[in-house]
Amino acid sequence: MSEKPAYSGNTVMARPDGPLICGSDTAVVVQDAEAKLIRRDVEVALCRCGASNNKPFCDASHKRIGFSAGQEFIDEREESIAGQSGELVITVKANAMLSVSGPVTIFSRSGESVTTRMRAALCRCGHSAKKPFCDGSHKKMGFVG
Ligand code: FES
C-alpha cells in the first residue's frame, strides 16, 4: 500500500504536462453527474489531457500523447475560503468539465500560481486556453469522455 501525503484542507495541484492531483484532509469525493460515487479517497489524480483510458483518472496517457500544459495561470474569479471547511466534491460532467465544489486551494506545482475557490470548473479535455480552468473548448473539439 502506498503512503499518501497528509493534506491541510482541500487542494488541487496542476502538474505540468500531467494530471490534477486532488487532495484533502477530509475526503475527495469523485462522483458522476447523477451524484453516484465513483471514488472517495484522500488523494486522486484526475486526467486533464483528455486521453486517459481510465477517465476520470489519470493512466499516464499524457506522456504517450505528449500533453503540454504550462502550469502557471491567472484566476480572475478568486473567492475567499476563510472559515470554510468540508469535503472536496468533484463532479465529472459527461463530455465536459470537472465541476469542483468545497473550499479548495488550486495551485501550480511551482507555487507561483495559487487561488482559492468555493466552486471551479476545471478542464479535462486538454484543450482549454485557460488551464487548469474550463473555457468551453470541450464543446468545440467534441470531447467524449
Ligand atoms: S493527464 Fe494523465 S492520462 Fe490524462
Boltz pocket constraint, residues with backbone or C-beta under 6 A from the ligand:
constraints:
  - pocket:
      binder: B
      contacts: [[A, 17], [A, 18], [A, 19], [A, 20], [A, 46], [A, 47], [A, 48], [A, 49], [A, 50], [A, 51], [A, 52], [A, 53], [A, 57], [A, 58], [A, 59], [A, 60], [A, 61], [A, 62], [A, 63]]
      max_distance: 6.0
